Amino acid sequence: MAITINGTGSITGLTAGGLPDGSVTSADLATGAITSGALPAGSILQVVQTVKTDTFSRTSSGSDYGEITGLSVSITPASTSNKILIIARVSASSGTASSRMAIRLTAAGSVITAYQGSGTGAGSRTSAASSSELDGTNAEVELTATYLHSPSTTSSITYAVQGSAEGNQTFYCNRSGTDSDSASVYRTCSSIIVMEVAA
């Protein structure tokens, strides 16, 4: 079929893939011309981040967990089959040297349990997504947790981080245990990032 440029500006007779490579650039595409559904599996569709810059403290009862205030993020998936990649980084400390701290992840208020981002507690052991031991009350440790979650929803879902310190100790976020007013003592920040990954 012959290619015809009509007086209205339309083109007839052009088959799909008929243009030479490089004829259409990204600048030629209309905004929204490529939808998320047209992207290949593994594409990152959206990224949302929360950065916590203020401090937080919570005294544990045993080794229980509590949500770290201000360290949560919400995302609305485009498809129920898409996954959410969670990346959490927490700067943590405790009021006692040699104490242990841990974090775990929650989705829509429920803990992401074993096989979904937290180790399996056996016997009296406490499950955690990440843990570390402090070597001094003026020190901090970096706790990280990464997991690819399947929320199976197109509604907004909130991901959050919980913290714990062993043996009735205080879990601190973004500060050391002593938090002395000195240039040699640091204040830090923590973050949680979520990315929607096309299925």
N, C-alpha and C positions, 0 to 999 in steps of 0.2 A: 504494500500500500504506500502511495506517495505521501510524503510529509507536507502538510499544508498549513501555512500560517494564515489564519483567518483575520478578517478586518477588525474583529473584536479583540484581537490580541491573543486568542487561544490557538493551540496547536493540535491538529489531528494527524493521525497516522504514526504517532511516536509510540513505540512499544516500551514496556518496562525494561530498564537496563540499556536502552538504546543510545543514551548519551555517552560520549567518551569519558573515560576516567578523569577526574579532576575538573569536570565541567561545572559541577555544583560544589560550592564551598560552604562552610558553616555559616558565613555571613549571608548567604542566599536563603537560608532556611528561616521560615517564619517562627516567631516565638511560640513554643508549645507544639511545634510540628512533630517532634519526636517525644512520644509519651514513655513513661516508665515501663509500660508493658512491652514496648518494642526493644528494650535493652536486653542484652544477653544475660544469662544466669551468672551471678557473681558480681554484677555491677553494683556500685554503691549509689543508692537512690537519694539518700538524704543523711545528713550528719547533724546531731544536736549535742551540745556540750554544756555542762555546768561546772564552773570553777568556784570552789569555796576558799575564800581568803581570810575569813574570820576564824577564831578558835572555837573549840568545842571540848567539853569534858563530861564524862559520865562514870560513876562508880559502879562497878559490876557487883552482882550478888552471886558469888561463886565464879563461874565463867560464862554467865549469860550474856546475850547480845542486846544492843539497843541501837536504833537508827541514829546515824550521824546527821544532826539537823543541818539542812541546807545542802546536803550532798545527794541530790536526786535529780532526775531528768525525765521528761515525758516526750514520747514520740508517737505518731499516728501512722502505722504501716499502710502502704497502698494496696497490699494484697494479703490475704490470710496465709498464703504459702511462703511469703517472704520471711527471712530471718533477721534477727537483730543482734549485731555484734556489740557486746558490752566491754568497755575498757575502763576499769576503775583504778585510780592511784591515790593512796591515802598516806599522808605523812603523819605518823603516830608516835606516841610516847606514853610513858606511865610514870607514876609517882615513886616507883621503887625500882632500883637497879636490879638487873637480872630477871625482871618479870617478863612474861610473854604477852603479846597482843595478837589479835586476829581480826579479820574482817570476813564478811560473807555478803552475798548479793540477794536482793529481793526483786520480784516482779509483781506489780499490782498488789503489793502488801504481803505477798507470800514468799517465803524463803525459796530460793532456787536450790533444791535439795540435791542429794547424791546423784551423780551422773549428770547433774545440771549446774555445775560450778562450785560444789562444796565436797570436800572429802567425806568419806563414810566414817562416822564415829563408831568405834568398837569398844565394848566394855565401858569404862568410865571416860574414855577419850571424847573430846569435843570436836565436832566437824567444823571445818573452816575452808574458805576459799584461798586464804593466804595467812601465814603467821610468821612471827619473828620474835627474837628475844633481845631485850634492851641491855646495853652494857654500861649504862650510867644514866642518872636522872637528868643530865643536861644534854642527852643525846636523843635523836629521833631515828626511826626506821621508816623505810618506804615499803608499804604493803600494796601489792598489785593483784588484780583479778581480771581475767579475760575469759569471756564465754560467748558462744554463738547460740542464742536462744530462739526458740520457735514459739512465738506468742499466739499464733493462729487467730489473729483478730485484725480488724481494720478500725477498731476503736483506739482512742488514746490510751497508752499504757505507761505507767511510771516505774522506772527502775531506781533503786536506792541502795545505799551501802550501810551495813550495820557493823558496829565495832564491839570488841570485847577485850577485857584485860583479866588475867587469871587471878584467882584467889582474893576477891573483894578489893582489887586494886582499881585505881582510876585510869580510864582510857582517855588520853588527850589527843586531839587532832590539831595539827598546824602549830604546835608549840611543844617545847620540852616539858619535862615533869616539874622542874624548878622554875622555869621561865624567868630567870634572873634578868634584871634590867641592866644588860651589859652588851657591848658591841660584839662580844664573842658568843653570844647566845642568839640563835636564829628563830625567826617566825617564818613559817612556810605556807604552802597552799596545797590543796588537794583537788582532784577533778574526777568527773565521770563523763564518758563520751559514749554515745550510742549511734550506730550506723545501720541503716536499713540495707540489707543485701538481697538483691533480686534472686528469686528461686529459679 
